[in-house]
Amino acid sequence: MREDTIVVTQHAFDEMLNEDILQADVKHCLLTGRIIIRQWDEDWQEWKYVIAGVTLMDDEIEVVVKLNVLRHAVVITTYRL
């Protein structure tokens, strides 16, 4: 993630717009937050992770990510708490 290997899905991008969350906020959350839930996705047969953290303005958010085959973080969705 420190090397800008974050992929944002269209759904996550739309949610970021709706929630007024910047991509910099998502990156900050991923770098400084903590995994609070690891979930197995039956449909996609892969793990996804819920990361709790804060935005650059110290607002609480959660970011749901998975790792793709290149080990890049794929942001599935994000939301404010």
PyMOL Python script that loads the backbone (N, CA, C, O; Angstrom):
from pymol import cmd

cmd.read_pdbstr("""\
ATOM      1  N   MET A   1       0.811  -1.194   0.000  1.00  0.00           N
ATOM      2  CA  MET A   1       0.000   0.000   0.000  1.00  0.00           C
ATOM      3  C   MET A   1       0.853   1.255   0.000  1.00  0.00           C
ATOM      4  O   MET A   1       0.459   2.295  -0.527  1.00  0.00           O
ATOM      5  N   ARG A   2       2.008   1.138   0.591  1.00  0.00           N
ATOM      6  CA  ARG A   2       2.899   2.294   0.611  1.00  0.00           C
ATOM      7  C   ARG A   2       3.390   2.623  -0.795  1.00  0.00           C
ATOM      8  O   ARG A   2       3.877   3.727  -1.039  1.00  0.00           O
ATOM      9  N   GLU A   3       3.266   1.682  -1.712  1.00  0.00           N
ATOM     10  CA  GLU A   3       3.722   1.887  -3.086  1.00  0.00           C
ATOM     11  C   GLU A   3       2.551   2.177  -4.023  1.00  0.00           C
ATOM     12  O   GLU A   3       2.643   1.930  -5.226  1.00  0.00           O
ATOM     13  N   ASP A   4       1.461   2.697  -3.482  1.00  0.00           N
ATOM     14  CA  ASP A   4       0.271   3.038  -4.264  1.00  0.00           C
ATOM     15  C   ASP A   4      -0.286   1.843  -5.020  1.00  0.00           C
ATOM     16  O   ASP A   4      -0.608   1.947  -6.204  1.00  0.00           O
ATOM     17  N   THR A   5      -0.400   0.725  -4.350  1.00  0.00           N
ATOM     18  CA  THR A   5      -0.964  -0.470  -4.965  1.00  0.00           C
ATOM     19  C   THR A   5      -2.392  -0.696  -4.474  1.00  0.00           C
ATOM     20  O   THR A   5      -2.786  -1.823  -4.177  1.00  0.00           O
ATOM     21  N   ILE A   6      -3.153   0.378  -4.393  1.00  0.00           N
ATOM     22  CA  ILE A   6      -4.544   0.305  -3.968  1.00  0.00           C
ATOM     23  C   ILE A   6      -5.427   0.448  -5.200  1.00  0.00           C
ATOM     24  O   ILE A   6      -5.279   1.389  -5.979  1.00  0.00           O
ATOM     25  N   VAL A   7      -6.345  -0.498  -5.364  1.00  0.00           N
ATOM     26  CA  VAL A   7      -7.315  -0.466  -6.457  1.00  0.00           C
ATOM     27  C   VAL A   7      -8.670  -0.171  -5.837  1.00  0.00           C
ATOM     28  O   VAL A   7      -9.064  -0.824  -4.871  1.00  0.00           O
ATOM     29  N   VAL A   8      -9.388   0.806  -6.381  1.00  0.00           N
ATOM     30  CA  VAL A   8     -10.700   1.182  -5.858  1.00  0.00           C
ATOM     31  C   VAL A   8     -11.763   0.741  -6.855  1.00  0.00           C
ATOM     32  O   VAL A   8     -11.747   1.161  -8.012  1.00  0.00           O
ATOM     33  N   THR A   9     -12.693  -0.114  -6.403  1.00  0.00           N
ATOM     34  CA  THR A   9     -13.779  -0.553  -7.279  1.00  0.00           C
ATOM     35  C   THR A   9     -14.736   0.607  -7.532  1.00  0.00           C
ATOM     36  O   THR A   9     -14.728   1.599  -6.803  1.00  0.00           O
ATOM     37  N   GLN A  10     -15.552   0.475  -8.559  1.00  0.00           N
ATOM     38  CA  GLN A  10     -16.531   1.517  -8.867  1.00  0.00           C
ATOM     39  C   GLN A  10     -17.500   1.698  -7.700  1.00  0.00           C
ATOM     40  O   GLN A  10     -17.857   2.823  -7.350  1.00  0.00           O
ATOM     41  N   HIS A  11     -17.924   0.584  -7.101  1.00  0.00           N
ATOM     42  CA  HIS A  11     -18.838   0.674  -5.951  1.00  0.00           C
ATOM     43  C   HIS A  11     -18.189   1.469  -4.813  1.00  0.00           C
ATOM     44  O   HIS A  11     -18.821   2.346  -4.226  1.00  0.00           O
ATOM     45  N   ALA A  12     -16.931   1.161  -4.506  1.00  0.00           N
ATOM     46  CA  ALA A  12     -16.229   1.874  -3.438  1.00  0.00           C
ATOM     47  C   ALA A  12     -16.086   3.354  -3.783  1.00  0.00           C
ATOM     48  O   ALA A  12     -16.264   4.213  -2.919  1.00  0.00           O
ATOM     49  N   PHE A  13     -15.767   3.654  -5.039  1.00  0.00           N
ATOM     50  CA  PHE A  13     -15.638   5.044  -5.468  1.00  0.00           C
ATOM     51  C   PHE A  13     -16.956   5.788  -5.283  1.00  0.00           C
ATOM     52  O   PHE A  13     -16.971   6.921  -4.800  1.00  0.00           O
ATOM     53  N   ASP A  14     -18.061   5.152  -5.666  1.00  0.00           N
ATOM     54  CA  ASP A  14     -19.383   5.771  -5.497  1.00  0.00           C
ATOM     55  C   ASP A  14     -19.684   6.021  -4.020  1.00  0.00           C
ATOM     56  O   ASP A  14     -20.215   7.071  -3.658  1.00  0.00           O
ATOM     57  N   GLU A  15     -19.342   5.056  -3.174  1.00  0.00           N
ATOM     58  CA  GLU A  15     -19.571   5.218  -1.735  1.00  0.00           C
ATOM     59  C   GLU A  15     -18.682   6.316  -1.163  1.00  0.00           C
ATOM     60  O   GLU A  15     -19.106   7.058  -0.277  1.00  0.00           O
ATOM     61  N   MET A  16     -17.462   6.423  -1.659  1.00  0.00           N
ATOM     62  CA  MET A  16     -16.573   7.495  -1.207  1.00  0.00           C
ATOM     63  C   MET A  16     -17.182   8.859  -1.538  1.00  0.00           C
ATOM     64  O   MET A  16     -17.128   9.783  -0.726  1.00  0.00           O
ATOM     65  N   LEU A  17     -17.754   8.977  -2.723  1.00  0.00           N
ATOM     66  CA  LEU A  17     -18.418  10.231  -3.100  1.00  0.00           C
ATOM     67  C   LEU A  17     -19.603  10.508  -2.187  1.00  0.00           C
ATOM     68  O   LEU A  17     -19.772  11.631  -1.713  1.00  0.00           O
ATOM     69  N   ASN A  18     -20.424   9.492  -1.937  1.00  0.00           N
ATOM     70  CA  ASN A  18     -21.609   9.655  -1.089  1.00  0.00           C
ATOM     71  C   ASN A  18     -21.254  10.005   0.346  1.00  0.00           C
ATOM     72  O   ASN A  18     -21.968  10.765   0.999  1.00  0.00           O
ATOM     73  N   GLU A  19     -20.152   9.452   0.839  1.00  0.00           N
ATOM     74  CA  GLU A  19     -19.757   9.632   2.235  1.00  0.00           C
ATOM     75  C   GLU A  19     -18.738  10.762   2.419  1.00  0.00           C
ATOM     76  O   GLU A  19     -18.300  11.026   3.538  1.00  0.00           O
ATOM     77  N   ASP A  20     -18.363  11.427   1.322  1.00  0.00           N
ATOM     78  CA  ASP A  20     -17.366  12.503   1.357  1.00  0.00           C
ATOM     79  C   ASP A  20     -16.050  12.005   1.955  1.00  0.00           C
ATOM     80  O   ASP A  20     -15.489  12.615   2.866  1.00  0.00           O
ATOM     81  N   ILE A  21     -15.575  10.882   1.418  1.00  0.00           N
ATOM     82  CA  ILE A  21     -14.308  10.275   1.843  1.00  0.00           C
ATOM     83  C   ILE A  21     -13.331  10.358   0.672  1.00  0.00           C
ATOM     84  O   ILE A  21     -13.651   9.946  -0.443  1.00  0.00           O
ATOM     85  N   LEU A  22     -12.155  10.886   0.929  1.00  0.00           N
ATOM     86  CA  LEU A  22     -11.140  11.021  -0.109  1.00  0.00           C
ATOM     87  C   LEU A  22     -10.296   9.755  -0.220  1.00  0.00           C
ATOM     88  O   LEU A  22     -10.220   8.966   0.722  1.00  0.00           O
ATOM     89  N   GLN A  23      -9.669   9.568  -1.368  1.00  0.00           N
ATOM     90  CA  GLN A  23      -8.781   8.423  -1.523  1.00  0.00           C
ATOM     91  C   GLN A  23      -7.629   8.501  -0.520  1.00  0.00           C
ATOM     92  O   GLN A  23      -7.156   7.469  -0.044  1.00  0.00           O
ATOM     93  N   ALA A  24      -7.180   9.699  -0.199  1.00  0.00           N
ATOM     94  CA  ALA A  24      -6.133   9.867   0.815  1.00  0.00           C
ATOM     95  C   ALA A  24      -6.632   9.393   2.185  1.00  0.00           C
ATOM     96  O   ALA A  24      -5.853   8.857   2.974  1.00  0.00           O
ATOM     97  N   ASP A  25      -7.917   9.586   2.468  1.00  0.00           N
ATOM     98  CA  ASP A  25      -8.501   9.105   3.724  1.00  0.00           C
ATOM     99  C   ASP A  25      -8.490   7.580   3.772  1.00  0.00           C
ATOM    100  O   ASP A  25      -8.180   6.985   4.805  1.00  0.00           O
ATOM    101  N   VAL A  26      -8.828   6.957   2.656  1.00  0.00           N
ATOM    102  CA  VAL A  26      -8.834   5.492   2.577  1.00  0.00           C
ATOM    103  C   VAL A  26      -7.417   4.961   2.798  1.00  0.00           C
ATOM    104  O   VAL A  26      -7.216   4.022   3.569  1.00  0.00           O
ATOM    105  N   LYS A  27      -6.457   5.548   2.135  1.00  0.00           N
ATOM    106  CA  LYS A  27      -5.072   5.104   2.288  1.00  0.00           C
ATOM    107  C   LYS A  27      -4.597   5.275   3.726  1.00  0.00           C
ATOM    108  O   LYS A  27      -3.924   4.402   4.275  1.00  0.00           O
ATOM    109  N   HIS A  28      -4.953   6.412   4.335  1.00  0.00           N
ATOM    110  CA  HIS A  28      -4.577   6.661   5.727  1.00  0.00           C
ATOM    111  C   HIS A  28      -5.181   5.601   6.646  1.00  0.00           C
ATOM    112  O   HIS A  28      -4.510   5.098   7.548  1.00  0.00           O
ATOM    113  N   CYS A  29      -6.440   5.267   6.416  1.00  0.00           N
ATOM    114  CA  CYS A  29      -7.110   4.237   7.214  1.00  0.00           C
ATOM    115  C   CYS A  29      -6.409   2.900   7.047  1.00  0.00           C
ATOM    116  O   CYS A  29      -6.172   2.202   8.033  1.00  0.00           O
ATOM    117  N   LEU A  30      -6.075   2.536   5.830  1.00  0.00           N
ATOM    118  CA  LEU A  30      -5.425   1.255   5.580  1.00  0.00           C
ATOM    119  C   LEU A  30      -4.033   1.186   6.215  1.00  0.00           C
ATOM    120  O   LEU A  30      -3.620   0.130   6.694  1.00  0.00           O
ATOM    121  N   LEU A  31      -3.319   2.298   6.219  1.00  0.00           N
ATOM    122  CA  LEU A  31      -1.959   2.308   6.757  1.00  0.00           C
ATOM    123  C   LEU A  31      -1.919   2.402   8.283  1.00  0.00           C
ATOM    124  O   LEU A  31      -0.981   1.909   8.910  1.00  0.00           O
ATOM    125  N   THR A  32      -2.920   3.025   8.875  1.00  0.00           N
ATOM    126  CA  THR A  32      -2.870   3.262  10.319  1.00  0.00           C
ATOM    127  C   THR A  32      -3.958   2.529  11.099  1.00  0.00           C
ATOM    128  O   THR A  32      -3.909   2.473  12.328  1.00  0.00           O
ATOM    129  N   GLY A  33      -4.943   1.964  10.390  1.00  0.00           N
ATOM    130  CA  GLY A  33      -6.051   1.293  11.066  1.00  0.00           C
ATOM    131  C   GLY A  33      -5.712  -0.130  11.460  1.00  0.00           C
ATOM    132  O   GLY A  33      -4.560  -0.557  11.388  1.00  0.00           O
ATOM    133  N   ARG A  34      -6.737  -0.856  11.877  1.00  0.00           N
ATOM    134  CA  ARG A  34      -6.535  -2.243  12.288  1.00  0.00           C
ATOM    135  C   ARG A  34      -7.634  -3.121  11.699  1.00  0.00           C
ATOM    136  O   ARG A  34      -8.762  -2.675  11.493  1.00  0.00           O
ATOM    137  N   ILE A  35      -7.287  -4.362  11.437  1.00  0.00           N
ATOM    138  CA  ILE A  35      -8.270  -5.327  10.952  1.00  0.00           C
ATOM    139  C   ILE A  35      -9.174  -5.690  12.125  1.00  0.00           C
ATOM    140  O   ILE A  35      -8.707  -6.147  13.168  1.00  0.00           O
ATOM    141  N   ILE A  36     -10.475  -5.478  11.938  1.00  0.00           N
ATOM    142  CA  ILE A  36     -11.393  -5.843  13.015  1.00  0.00           C
ATOM    143  C   ILE A  36     -12.186  -7.104  12.689  1.00  0.00           C
ATOM    144  O   ILE A  36     -12.676  -7.785  13.591  1.00  0.00           O
ATOM    145  N   ILE A  37     -12.312  -7.414  11.403  1.00  0.00           N
ATOM    146  CA  ILE A  37     -13.030  -8.626  10.990  1.00  0.00           C
ATOM    147  C   ILE A  37     -12.373  -9.181   9.728  1.00  0.00           C
ATOM    148  O   ILE A  37     -12.050  -8.435   8.804  1.00  0.00           O
ATOM    149  N   ARG A  38     -12.183 -10.481   9.703  1.00  0.00           N
ATOM    150  CA  ARG A  38     -11.784 -11.179   8.475  1.00  0.00           C
ATOM    151  C   ARG A  38     -12.973 -12.059   8.109  1.00  0.00           C
ATOM    152  O   ARG A  38     -13.419 -12.876   8.915  1.00  0.00           O
ATOM    153  N   GLN A  39     -13.485 -11.891   6.896  1.00  0.00           N
ATOM    154  CA  GLN A  39     -14.689 -12.605   6.460  1.00  0.00           C
ATOM    155  C   GLN A  39     -14.399 -13.427   5.216  1.00  0.00           C
ATOM    156  O   GLN A  39     -13.710 -12.970   4.304  1.00  0.00           O
ATOM    157  N   TRP A  40     -14.935 -14.651   5.187  1.00  0.00           N
ATOM    158  CA  TRP A  40     -14.832 -15.487   3.996  1.00  0.00           C
ATOM    159  C   TRP A  40     -16.006 -15.169   3.093  1.00  0.00           C
ATOM    160  O   TRP A  40     -17.157 -15.238   3.521  1.00  0.00           O
ATOM    161  N   ASP A  41     -15.722 -14.818   1.835  1.00  0.00           N
ATOM    162  CA  ASP A  41     -16.757 -14.508   0.855  1.00  0.00           C
ATOM    163  C   ASP A  41     -17.044 -15.779   0.054  1.00  0.00           C
ATOM    164  O   ASP A  41     -16.242 -16.190  -0.784  1.00  0.00           O
ATOM    165  N   GLU A  42     -18.185 -16.389   0.319  1.00  0.00           N
ATOM    166  CA  GLU A  42     -18.562 -17.638  -0.361  1.00  0.00           C
ATOM    167  C   GLU A  42     -18.709 -17.452  -1.868  1.00  0.00           C
ATOM    168  O   GLU A  42     -18.316 -18.323  -2.643  1.00  0.00           O
ATOM    169  N   ASP A  43     -19.273 -16.317  -2.286  1.00  0.00           N
ATOM    170  CA  ASP A  43     -19.491 -16.080  -3.717  1.00  0.00           C
ATOM    171  C   ASP A  43     -18.180 -16.029  -4.492  1.00  0.00           C
ATOM    172  O   ASP A  43     -18.085 -16.583  -5.587  1.00  0.00           O
ATOM    173  N   TRP A  44     -17.178 -15.373  -3.935  1.00  0.00           N
ATOM    174  CA  TRP A  44     -15.905 -15.182  -4.629  1.00  0.00           C
ATOM    175  C   TRP A  44     -14.816 -16.126  -4.147  1.00  0.00           C
ATOM    176  O   TRP A  44     -13.724 -16.160  -4.714  1.00  0.00           O
ATOM    177  N   GLN A  45     -15.108 -16.898  -3.095  1.00  0.00           N
ATOM    178  CA  GLN A  45     -14.145 -17.858  -2.554  1.00  0.00           C
ATOM    179  C   GLN A  45     -12.815 -17.190  -2.186  1.00  0.00           C
ATOM    180  O   GLN A  45     -11.741 -17.641  -2.585  1.00  0.00           O
ATOM    181  N   GLU A  46     -12.919 -16.099  -1.411  1.00  0.00           N
ATOM    182  CA  GLU A  46     -11.733 -15.371  -0.978  1.00  0.00           C
ATOM    183  C   GLU A  46     -12.011 -14.631   0.316  1.00  0.00           C
ATOM    184  O   GLU A  46     -13.161 -14.419   0.699  1.00  0.00           O
ATOM    185  N   TRP A  47     -10.931 -14.242   0.980  1.00  0.00           N
ATOM    186  CA  TRP A  47     -11.049 -13.481   2.214  1.00  0.00           C
ATOM    187  C   TRP A  47     -11.213 -12.007   1.907  1.00  0.00           C
ATOM    188  O   TRP A  47     -10.648 -11.492   0.942  1.00  0.00           O
ATOM    189  N   LYS A  48     -11.996 -11.333   2.740  1.00  0.00           N
ATOM    190  CA  LYS A  48     -12.052  -9.880   2.722  1.00  0.00           C
ATOM    191  C   LYS A  48     -11.878  -9.402   4.152  1.00  0.00           C
ATOM    192  O   LYS A  48     -12.171 -10.127   5.103  1.00  0.00           O
ATOM    193  N   TYR A  49     -11.401  -8.181   4.291  1.00  0.00           N
ATOM    194  CA  TYR A  49     -11.015  -7.646   5.594  1.00  0.00           C
ATOM    195  C   TYR A  49     -11.692  -6.315   5.834  1.00  0.00           C
ATOM    196  O   TYR A  49     -11.738  -5.461   4.948  1.00  0.00           O
ATOM    197  N   VAL A  50     -12.222  -6.140   7.044  1.00  0.00           N
ATOM    198  CA  VAL A  50     -12.797  -4.860   7.443  1.00  0.00           C
ATOM    199  C   VAL A  50     -11.742  -4.159   8.296  1.00  0.00           C
ATOM    200  O   VAL A  50     -11.333  -4.662   9.343  1.00  0.00           O
ATOM    201  N   ILE A  51     -11.312  -2.992   7.826  1.00  0.00           N
ATOM    202  CA  ILE A  51     -10.278  -2.210   8.501  1.00  0.00           C
ATOM    203  C   ILE A  51     -10.941  -0.997   9.144  1.00  0.00           C
ATOM    204  O   ILE A  51     -11.599  -0.213   8.460  1.00  0.00           O
ATOM    205  N   ALA A  52     -10.772  -0.840  10.453  1.00  0.00           N
ATOM    206  CA  ALA A  52     -11.284   0.329  11.170  1.00  0.00           C
ATOM    207  C   ALA A  52     -10.155   1.318  11.340  1.00  0.00           C
ATOM    208  O   ALA A  52      -9.041   0.945  11.709  1.00  0.00           O
ATOM    209  N   GLY A  53     -10.442   2.582  11.071  1.00  0.00           N
ATOM    210  CA  GLY A  53      -9.422   3.617  11.211  1.00  0.00           C
ATOM    211  C   GLY A  53     -10.056   4.990  11.161  1.00  0.00           C
ATOM    212  O   GLY A  53     -11.248   5.161  11.415  1.00  0.00           O
ATOM    213  N   VAL A  54      -9.233   5.953  10.830  1.00  0.00           N
ATOM    214  CA  VAL A  54      -9.707   7.335  10.781  1.00  0.00           C
ATOM    215  C   VAL A  54      -9.255   8.001   9.482  1.00  0.00           C
ATOM    216  O   VAL A  54      -8.305   7.572   8.829  1.00  0.00           O
ATOM    217  N   THR A  55      -9.979   9.069   9.138  1.00  0.00           N
ATOM    218  CA  THR A  55      -9.608   9.893   7.993  1.00  0.00           C
ATOM    219  C   THR A  55      -8.479  10.833   8.408  1.00  0.00           C
ATOM    220  O   THR A  55      -8.052  10.835   9.563  1.00  0.00           O
ATOM    221  N   LEU A  56      -8.014  11.612   7.475  1.00  0.00           N
ATOM    222  CA  LEU A  56      -6.991  12.608   7.776  1.00  0.00           C
ATOM    223  C   LEU A  56      -7.512  13.675   8.737  1.00  0.00           C
ATOM    224  O   LEU A  56      -6.730  14.342   9.414  1.00  0.00           O
ATOM    225  N   MET A  57      -8.830  13.833   8.792  1.00  0.00           N
ATOM    226  CA  MET A  57      -9.456  14.794   9.709  1.00  0.00           C
ATOM    227  C   MET A  57      -9.902  14.119  11.004  1.00  0.00           C
ATOM    228  O   MET A  57     -10.631  14.713  11.798  1.00  0.00           O
ATOM    229  N   ASP A  58      -9.462  12.874  11.216  1.00  0.00           N
ATOM    230  CA  ASP A  58      -9.711  12.112  12.441  1.00  0.00           C
ATOM    231  C   ASP A  58     -11.164  11.645  12.598  1.00  0.00           C
ATOM    232  O   ASP A  58     -11.615  11.404  13.717  1.00  0.00           O
ATOM    233  N   ASP A  59     -11.901  11.516  11.481  1.00  0.00           N
ATOM    234  CA  ASP A  59     -13.252  10.944  11.516  1.00  0.00           C
ATOM    235  C   ASP A  59     -13.140   9.431  11.389  1.00  0.00           C
ATOM    236  O   ASP A  59     -12.321   8.932  10.617  1.00  0.00           O
ATOM    237  N   GLU A  60     -13.960   8.695  12.144  1.00  0.00           N
ATOM    238  CA  GLU A  60     -13.908   7.237  12.099  1.00  0.00           C
ATOM    239  C   GLU A  60     -14.540   6.705  10.809  1.00  0.00           C
ATOM    240  O   GLU A  60     -15.634   7.112  10.419  1.00  0.00           O
ATOM    241  N   ILE A  61     -13.820   5.784  10.160  1.00  0.00           N
ATOM    242  CA  ILE A  61     -14.340   5.119   8.972  1.00  0.00           C
ATOM    243  C   ILE A  61     -13.951   3.645   9.032  1.00  0.00           C
ATOM    244  O   ILE A  61     -13.105   3.233   9.826  1.00  0.00           O
ATOM    245  N   GLU A  62     -14.590   2.874   8.174  1.00  0.00           N
ATOM    246  CA  GLU A  62     -14.188   1.500   7.943  1.00  0.00           C
ATOM    247  C   GLU A  62     -14.036   1.298   6.448  1.00  0.00           C
ATOM    248  O   GLU A  62     -14.796   1.841   5.646  1.00  0.00           O
ATOM    249  N   VAL A  63     -13.038   0.508   6.092  1.00  0.00           N
ATOM    250  CA  VAL A  63     -12.748   0.200   4.694  1.00  0.00           C
ATOM    251  C   VAL A  63     -12.732  -1.319   4.559  1.00  0.00           C
ATOM    252  O   VAL A  63     -12.077  -2.012   5.337  1.00  0.00           O
ATOM    253  N   VAL A  64     -13.458  -1.830   3.564  1.00  0.00           N
ATOM    254  CA  VAL A  64     -13.493  -3.270   3.304  1.00  0.00           C
ATOM    255  C   VAL A  64     -12.613  -3.535   2.094  1.00  0.00           C
ATOM    256  O   VAL A  64     -12.824  -2.967   1.022  1.00  0.00           O
ATOM    257  N   VAL A  65     -11.613  -4.412   2.278  1.00  0.00           N
ATOM    258  CA  VAL A  65     -10.656  -4.696   1.211  1.00  0.00           C
ATOM    259  C   VAL A  65     -10.457  -6.199   1.040  1.00  0.00           C
ATOM    260  O   VAL A  65     -10.747  -6.998   1.931  1.00  0.00           O
ATOM    261  N   LYS A  66      -9.960  -6.546  -0.124  1.00  0.00           N
ATOM    262  CA  LYS A  66      -9.481  -7.904  -0.393  1.00  0.00           C
ATOM    263  C   LYS A  66      -8.141  -7.742  -1.090  1.00  0.00           C
ATOM    264  O   LYS A  66      -7.780  -6.637  -1.495  1.00  0.00           O
ATOM    265  N   LEU A  67      -7.410  -8.825  -1.232  1.00  0.00           N
ATOM    266  CA  LEU A  67      -6.149  -8.796  -1.962  1.00  0.00           C
ATOM    267  C   LEU A  67      -6.343  -9.491  -3.300  1.00  0.00           C
ATOM    268  O   LEU A  67      -6.902 -10.586  -3.357  1.00  0.00           O
ATOM    269  N   ASN A  68      -5.881  -8.856  -4.385  1.00  0.00           N
ATOM    270  CA  ASN A  68      -5.993  -9.501  -5.693  1.00  0.00           C
ATOM    271  C   ASN A  68      -4.780 -10.403  -5.926  1.00  0.00           C
ATOM    272  O   ASN A  68      -3.924 -10.538  -5.051  1.00  0.00           O
ATOM    273  N   VAL A  69      -4.712 -11.008  -7.086  1.00  0.00           N
ATOM    274  CA  VAL A  69      -3.636 -11.966  -7.365  1.00  0.00           C
ATOM    275  C   VAL A  69      -2.247 -11.318  -7.347  1.00  0.00           C
ATOM    276  O   VAL A  69      -1.247 -12.008  -7.147  1.00  0.00           O
ATOM    277  N   LEU A  70      -2.179 -10.008  -7.554  1.00  0.00           N
ATOM    278  CA  LEU A  70      -0.915  -9.282  -7.503  1.00  0.00           C
ATOM    279  C   LEU A  70      -0.609  -8.787  -6.091  1.00  0.00           C
ATOM    280  O   LEU A  70       0.377  -8.083  -5.871  1.00  0.00           O
ATOM    281  N   ARG A  71      -1.464  -9.163  -5.133  1.00  0.00           N
ATOM    282  CA  ARG A  71      -1.337  -8.766  -3.729  1.00  0.00           C
ATOM    283  C   ARG A  71      -1.573  -7.272  -3.528  1.00  0.00           C
ATOM    284  O   ARG A  71      -1.074  -6.686  -2.567  1.00  0.00           O
ATOM    285  N   HIS A  72      -2.330  -6.659  -4.429  1.00  0.00           N
ATOM    286  CA  HIS A  72      -2.738  -5.268  -4.276  1.00  0.00           C
ATOM    287  C   HIS A  72      -4.020  -5.235  -3.454  1.00  0.00           C
ATOM    288  O   HIS A  72      -4.854  -6.135  -3.556  1.00  0.00           O
ATOM    289  N   ALA A  73      -4.172  -4.206  -2.648  1.00  0.00           N
ATOM    290  CA  ALA A  73      -5.400  -4.026  -1.872  1.00  0.00           C
ATOM    291  C   ALA A  73      -6.492  -3.519  -2.803  1.00  0.00           C
ATOM    292  O   ALA A  73      -6.329  -2.494  -3.464  1.00  0.00           O
ATOM    293  N   VAL A  74      -7.609  -4.246  -2.850  1.00  0.00           N
ATOM    294  CA  VAL A  74      -8.761  -3.844  -3.645  1.00  0.00           C
ATOM    295  C   VAL A  74      -9.837  -3.357  -2.678  1.00  0.00           C
ATOM    296  O   VAL A  74     -10.357  -4.136  -1.879  1.00  0.00           O
ATOM    297  N   VAL A  75     -10.168  -2.078  -2.749  1.00  0.00           N
ATOM    298  CA  VAL A  75     -11.166  -1.504  -1.863  1.00  0.00           C
ATOM    299  C   VAL A  75     -12.546  -1.865  -2.420  1.00  0.00           C
ATOM    300  O   VAL A  75     -12.896  -1.505  -3.544  1.00  0.00           O
ATOM    301  N   ILE A  76     -13.319  -2.587  -1.599  1.00  0.00           N
ATOM    302  CA  ILE A  76     -14.652  -3.040  -2.002  1.00  0.00           C
ATOM    303  C   ILE A  76     -15.683  -1.971  -1.650  1.00  0.00           C
ATOM    304  O   ILE A  76     -16.552  -1.644  -2.458  1.00  0.00           O
ATOM    305  N   THR A  77     -15.577  -1.434  -0.440  1.00  0.00           N
ATOM    306  CA  THR A  77     -16.463  -0.360  -0.007  1.00  0.00           C
ATOM    307  C   THR A  77     -15.839   0.355   1.169  1.00  0.00           C
ATOM    308  O   THR A  77     -14.878  -0.130   1.765  1.00  0.00           O
ATOM    309  N   THR A  78     -16.385   1.498   1.498  1.00  0.00           N
ATOM    310  CA  THR A  78     -15.941   2.268   2.660  1.00  0.00           C
ATOM    311  C   THR A  78     -17.112   3.079   3.166  1.00  0.00           C
ATOM    312  O   THR A  78     -18.013   3.426   2.403  1.00  0.00           O
ATOM    313  N   TYR A  79     -17.099   3.380   4.443  1.00  0.00           N
ATOM    314  CA  TYR A  79     -18.204   4.130   5.040  1.00  0.00           C
ATOM    315  C   TYR A  79     -17.749   4.775   6.347  1.00  0.00           C
ATOM    316  O   TYR A  79     -16.805   4.333   7.002  1.00  0.00           O
ATOM    317  N   ARG A  80     -18.475   5.848   6.693  1.00  0.00           N
ATOM    318  CA  ARG A  80     -18.238   6.533   7.959  1.00  0.00           C
ATOM    319  C   ARG A  80     -18.997   5.834   9.066  1.00  0.00           C
ATOM    320  O   ARG A  80     -20.035   5.219   8.823  1.00  0.00           O
ATOM    321  N   LEU A  81     -18.489   5.925  10.271  1.00  0.00           N
ATOM    322  CA  LEU A  81     -19.180   5.352  11.433  1.00  0.00           C
ATOM    323  C   LEU A  81     -19.949   6.433  12.166  1.00  0.00           C
ATOM    324  O   LEU A  81     -20.599   6.154  13.173  1.00  0.00           O
TER     325      LEU A  81
END
""", "prot")
cmd.dss("prot")
cmd.show_as("cartoon", "prot")
cmd.util.cbc("prot")
cmd.orient("prot")
